[in-house]
């Protein structure tokens, strides 16, 4: 799990290289703990595909691209606590891949699923 960073500290090279900057959060306070995948994406990204280990791909829209900042944001629906997140891949509106971030099959809710 990455720790939140201030937008002033986000180097544009991270978003330009990977297309996304992803943060995994464990919602351990829920009756059934869950994982949420959130992050920032380049302004030209329209969707982010979240690749999960042995589970269907999750595709989420990028929102906030119309604002006066050079990026948008994305968030997954709550996912099972035992999910392993492999990769986040950003695509533009034509379906062209912008970049991909290897998340190394991590699970922020270890032992809670």
C-alpha positions as CSV (number, residue, x, y, z in Angstrom):
1,X,0.0,0.0,0.0
2,X,1.3,3.4,-1.0
3,X,1.0,6.3,1.3
4,X,-1.0,9.4,0.1
5,X,1.1,12.1,-1.4
6,X,0.4,15.8,-1.9
7,X,-0.3,16.8,-5.4
8,X,2.6,19.3,-5.3
9,X,4.9,16.3,-4.7
10,X,3.6,14.2,-7.6
11,X,6.2,14.2,-10.3
12,X,4.7,14.4,-13.8
13,X,7.2,11.7,-14.9
14,X,5.2,9.2,-12.8
15,X,2.0,9.9,-14.6
16,X,3.7,10.3,-18.0
17,X,5.5,7.0,-17.7
18,X,2.8,4.8,-16.1
19,X,-0.3,6.7,-17.1
20,X,-1.5,6.2,-13.5
21,X,-0.5,6.7,-9.9
22,X,-2.5,4.1,-7.9
23,X,-3.3,3.7,-4.3
24,X,-4.9,0.6,-2.7
25,X,-7.0,1.0,0.4
26,X,-8.4,-1.6,2.8
27,X,-11.8,-0.7,4.1
28,X,-11.3,-2.8,7.3
29,X,-14.0,-0.9,9.1
30,X,-16.8,-2.4,7.0
31,X,-18.8,-5.4,8.2
32,X,-17.2,-7.2,5.3
33,X,-13.8,-5.7,4.7
34,X,-13.1,-4.6,1.1
35,X,-10.4,-3.2,-1.1
36,X,-10.8,0.0,-3.1
37,X,-8.4,0.9,-5.9
38,X,-8.1,4.7,-6.4
39,X,-5.6,7.0,-8.1
40,X,-4.7,9.7,-10.5
41,X,-4.5,9.3,-14.3
42,X,-3.1,11.4,-17.1
43,X,-5.5,14.0,-18.4
44,X,-5.8,12.2,-21.7
45,X,-6.9,8.9,-20.0
46,X,-10.5,8.0,-20.4
47,X,-10.6,4.7,-18.6
48,X,-8.4,2.6,-16.3
49,X,-8.4,-1.2,-16.4
50,X,-7.6,-2.8,-13.1
51,X,-6.1,-6.3,-13.5
52,X,-6.8,-8.7,-10.6
53,X,-5.2,-12.1,-10.0
54,X,-7.6,-14.9,-11.0
55,X,-10.6,-12.5,-11.2
56,X,-12.3,-10.6,-14.0
57,X,-10.8,-7.3,-15.1
58,X,-12.4,-4.1,-13.6
59,X,-12.7,-1.1,-15.9
60,X,-13.4,2.3,-14.4
61,X,-13.9,5.7,-15.9
62,X,-11.5,8.6,-15.3
63,X,-13.3,11.6,-13.9
64,X,-12.4,15.3,-13.4
65,X,-10.6,15.5,-16.8
66,X,-12.6,18.6,-17.6
67,X,-11.1,20.5,-14.6
68,X,-8.1,22.9,-14.8
69,X,-5.6,20.4,-13.5
70,X,-3.4,18.2,-15.8
71,X,-4.9,14.9,-14.6
72,X,-8.0,13.0,-13.7
73,X,-8.9,10.5,-11.0
74,X,-10.4,7.0,-10.9
75,X,-11.9,4.7,-8.2
76,X,-13.0,1.1,-8.2
77,X,-16.1,-0.2,-6.6
78,X,-15.4,-2.1,-3.3
79,X,-13.6,-5.4,-4.2
80,X,-13.3,-8.5,-2.0
81,X,-10.8,-8.2,0.8
82,X,-8.7,-11.1,-0.5
83,X,-8.2,-9.6,-4.0
84,X,-4.7,-9.3,-5.4
85,X,-4.2,-6.3,-7.6
86,X,-1.7,-6.9,-10.4
87,X,-1.8,-3.9,-12.7
88,X,-3.5,-0.6,-13.6
89,X,-3.5,0.3,-17.3
90,X,-4.7,3.7,-18.6
91,X,-6.4,4.0,-22.0
92,X,-7.4,7.1,-24.0
93,X,-10.9,7.6,-25.5
94,X,-9.9,5.8,-28.7
95,X,-8.8,2.7,-26.7
96,X,-5.1,3.3,-27.2
97,X,-3.0,2.3,-24.2
98,X,-1.3,5.2,-22.5
99,X,0.7,3.4,-19.9
100,X,0.6,0.6,-17.4
101,X,1.6,0.4,-13.7
102,X,2.7,-3.0,-12.2
103,X,1.2,-3.3,-8.7
104,X,2.8,-6.7,-8.0
105,X,-0.2,-8.6,-6.9
106,X,-0.5,-6.8,-3.6
107,X,-3.4,-7.0,-1.2
108,X,-3.9,-4.2,1.4
109,X,-6.3,-6.4,3.5
110,X,-4.0,-9.3,4.2
111,X,-5.7,-11.8,6.4
112,X,-9.1,-10.0,6.5
113,X,-10.8,-11.8,3.5
